[in-house]
Amino acid sequence: MKELKWPVEKAGEWYKTQPWLRGCNFIPSTAINQLEMWQAETFDLETIERELGWAAELGLNAMRVYLHDLVWEQDSAGFKTRIEQYLSIADKHGIKTIFVLFDDCWHDNPTLGGQPDPRPGVHNSGWVKGPGTKVLKDQSQWQRLEAYVKDIVGTFGRDPRVIVWDIYNEPGNNFLISLNMMPILRGVALFWQLIRHQVVHSSTRLLMTQAFAWARAVQPEQPLTAGLYFLHPLLGAKFNILCLELSDIVSFHSYFNLKVTKKIVANLEKSGRPLVCTEYLGRNAGSTFETIMPFYKRHKIGAINWGLVAGKTQTMYSWEDYYPEGQEPPLWYHDILRMDGRPYREEEKMVIQELTRED
């Protein structure tokens, strides 16, 4: 029987049984991207254990974690064993997981093996797309993508430690790569990305639609979603309508201040479905814990900020920062903690802990 999108009523009933979700997009500080996090040679259980422990001390109960099809293709059994190890640690700390299966952000042509060192002073200098443009345009490879989705979701689709499946992160977002270049190169890179965007647009739409169908075919107990992005009232990503059409619950990204965030939420609430913000925290744009997190808590909107520990992804820099000497920026963009566990701002830690304290 063909599995269908959850009715609004089912989504609402599911959400009533959940706590207020609050957490981070998580990658251990020793990994520059999804491949380095999950490949056997660089899978860092010690750091994962330590940093998820810090998250629990903050009162966080959910992590959004990116997977990658290439690690599954290389060694599916080993990959699933490492996922199991990660989930065991997270569960020990009272943390549920939102897994992300595909991603259109940052660097193309992902390759297994040793990953590059971070470029000094550059946000996400080594993050990779999944599956990447070449595979998007080559449907002869989609059979393995189907097998990847069905195997991962089929294996963990009834696992209570997994709370949501985020099928595709920011589909069609080919523009970020131009932002973390030197300013003189950004215009040329952005123009090239606009051309590429038109080329891969239809393939992305089809893959996302297929990926939802593949995931539903193995009948997971958790809801499926894909986050809406570019949600400023004056902007809008072409894929947002499709994300809404396919998702059981509405997830979205907002790095805007509270005034804009309230407008976004008011519009999304029209769906009648539970809301989870799966990316926020852009301090220099007014998206802070002090302003955004209390609003999300009052409305029981899931609050998943970008970044826990500032490490090799270097997301303490904003997308448009460029510090070639690698000096610390005057204001962190993302992330909460330094690599030794100290908070970037003690007052932020206090706000988070106050908001996450049990009533």
N, C-alpha and C positions, 0 to 999 in steps of 0.2 A: 504494500500500500504506500502511495506517495505521501511523504511526511510534509506537513504544511506549517507555515508560520503560526506561532502561537496566537490565539485570540487575545484581545485586550484583557478579558477577564482572567485568563490563565496567567498572563504576565503579572497582573495586579495581585493575584492570590500568591504567586511565587514570591513576590517582593515583600509581602506582609510577613513572610516567615524569615526574612533576612535581617540582620542587624544593619545599622548605618555603616555602609562601606566607606572606609577611609584608608588611604595607603599611597603607594608610590609606583611609578614605573621603575622596575628593578632590574639592574644588571650589576654584578659584583664590580667593585672598583678596579679590579685587576683585569677586566675584559674591556676591549675597545669596541666590540660589537657582538652580535648574536652568535657568530661562528666561534669566536674566542671563548664565549661563555660556555658553549655546549660541546665543542670538540673534546675528545677524550684527553688529549695531551694538555689541554689548558683548563679543563673543568676544575674549578677551585672550591671544593667543598668547605675547606677551612674558612675562607673568606665569606662564602654564602652563609655559613653558620653564624659567624661573628656579626655580620651586617644585618641579617634578619633578626638576630637578638636585639640589636640596637633599635630596629623598627618596632619590635614588640615593646621595648621600654618607652617608646613614644606613644604607645597605645594604638598603633596602626594594625589593621586586621585584614588587609587585602593588598596583593602585589599584582601588577600587570607585567607579564613577562613574555618576551618575544622568542619564538622558536624559529627554525629555518629548515627549509626543505632539503638543502644540500647535506646537512648533518644526518638527516633521516636517510637520504639516498646512500650515503657512505656506509652507514652501519645502523640500521633501524633498531635492532635489538639493543645495542649498546646505548643508543640515544634514549630509548624508552627507559632503560635502567637508570640513566642519569636523571631523567625527568622524575622518576620514582624517588630517587635519592633527594632531589630538590624538594619535592612535595612532602617527604617525611620530615625534613628540617622545618619547612614552613608550617606544617601542621603542628609540630611540637611547640612552635611559638604562637599558635593561635591565629595563623595567617592563611587565608584562602587565596587562590590564584586565578587570575584572568589570563588565559593564554592567547597570544596573537599568532596567527598562522602565516599570513602574508603581509608584505609591507612595501609601499612604493616610495619611501623616503630615503634621501641621501644617495649614497654612492652605488653606481651600477656595476654590473659584471662581478658579482660575488664569487670568490674562489676559496676552496678549502685549503687547509694548511696554515702556515704561519701568517699572522695578520700584521699589518704595518704598525709601526710605533705612532703614537699621536703626533700630529703636527703642532708645534708649540703655539699656544694661544688661540686655537681654533675649535669651535663647537662641533662635536660629532665628526671629527676628521676621518674616522674609519668606519662609521656605521654603514651597513650595506642593505640594499634592497633584497627582497625575496618574493618571487623568484628572479626578478630582474628583467630588463627589456628583451634580451635575446630569447628567453623562454616564453615571455608573453607573446612574442610574435611568431613563435614556432609551436603550433598546436600538436605537433607530433610528440612533444615532450609532456603534454598535459596528462597523459595516462599515469605517469609517475606522480604528478601533483595530486591526481585523484587518489592514488594509492596512499600517498602521504597523509592527506586529510582524513581519509577513512580509517587508516591505521591509528593515527594519533587520537582522533575524536572517538573512534570505536574502543580504544584501549582505556581511555580516561573519561569517557562520556557518562559514566555512572559513579564516578569517584567524587565523594562529597568534599574533597579537598580542592576541587576545581569548581569555581562558582559561575563563570561565564566563559564562552568562547568568542573571542574577538576575531572574526574571520579575516578581515583585511584592514590594515591600518592606512588611513589616508589614501585611498585609491586615486590614482591619477595625479598625485602631488609630485610633479617633476621639477619644482621650482626652487626647492631649498638649496640644492647643490650650488646654485649661483650666489647664494648669500654668504657662504663662508670662504669666499675668495677675496683677494685684495680688491679694494674698491675699483681700481682701474679696469679689472677684468669682469666685473659683475654684469655690466650691460651686455657684453658679447655673450656671456654664458646664459643670461636670462633669455636672450633672443633665441639661442639654440634650443633651450629647454621648451620654449613655446612651440617651436617646430616639432620637436620630439613628442610633445604632449598630443598634438593632433594625430600623429602616426600611431601611437599606442592606445589612444582613447577607446576605440571599439574593442580591442583585445582585453583591456582592463575590465570593462563592463561585463564582457562575457565570462572572464575568469572568475570575477567576484560572484556573479550569478551562479555559475557552476559550482564554486566552492561552497556556497550556502547549501546547494542541493546535495552535494557530496556529504557534507556534515549531517544534514537532516536524514540522509539515507541510513545512517547507523544509529539513529534514534537516541541522541544524548538526552540526559535528564536536565542539563543546564540550558539556559537560553543562549541564542546566537545573536551577535550584534556586529555592526561595523560603524565606526564613529564618524559623525558629521564634523566638518572642519571648515575653516575660512567662514566663520559664522557671524562676522561683523555685519550689522544691518546694511552696510554699503557694499558688501562682498558676498560671494557665494560659490562654493565648489560645485562643479557640474554633477558630481556623483552623490550629492547629499540626498536628492530625491530617491535615488536607487537604494541608498543606505536605509532610509526610512521604510521603503517598501519591503525590504528583505528582513529587517531586524525584529527580533522578539521584544527586546527592550531598547530604548533609545540611549545610545552613548554619543558623546560629543566632546570636542576639544575647544577650550576657551582660554586664551592667554590675555584676555581683556580685563579692564577694571570692573568694579562692581556694578556701575551704572549700565554698562553694555552687557555684562553677564546677566543681569536681571531681565533685560529685553530678550536675550537669547532664550533664557529659561521660559519666560512667558510664552514665547512662540512655540517652543518644543512641547510644553505641557498640553498643547491642543491635541497631541496624539493620544492622550489618555494612558500612555505607557510609562513605566518606571524610567527615571532618568539617572544616568551615571556619567559624570564628567571624568573621562579617562585620561585627560591631559589638562593641567593648569599649572600655574606658578610661573609668572614672568615678572619679576620684581620691578624692573624698570618700566613696565607697562601698567603698573598698578594692580597686578594680579598677585596678591600676597596671602599668606595664611591669616593675617589679622583681618583682612577685608572679605575674602572669598569663603574661607572654610566655615565661619559661623553661619553664613547664608545657606550654604549647602546643608549643614547640619539641621537648621530649622526646617528645611523643606524635604529632609531625608533624600537628598540627591547625593549619590555616590561621589566621593571626592578623592580622585587619584592624581596626585601631582607628578610632575616630571622630576625624577631623580631623588635618590636617597643619599648616597655617599658620592662626593665629588672625586672621580677617579679618571680612568683613561678615556672615557667618553668626553670629558672636559665640558660638560654642559653647564658649568658655572659661568661660562661665557655665553653671551647671547648669539643668535644666528648671525648677527651683523657685526659682532666684535671681531677685531683682528689684532692680536697682541703678539707680534713675531718673537718677542723675547720671552714669552711664556709667563709674564708677570701676572699676579692675581688681579682680576678686574676690580675696579672701585666698588662695584655692586654686583653680587652674584645674580645670575639670571635664574637658574634652576638649582636643585639640590638642597639638602638640609644639613648634612654632616661633613666634616673633614675626614680624611682617611684614618685618623686615630680615634674617631668617634666623637670628637668635640663638635658641638653645634656651630654652624656659621654664625648664628645669632642666638644667644641664650634666651632672649625674650621670645623668639619664635618657638623654641623648644617648649617654653612655659605655656604659650598659647595652645600649641598642639596637644600637650598633655592635659591641659584644662578641658579642651573640647572633647577629648577622647576618654576622659574619666567616666566611669560608669555612673549613671544617675542613681 
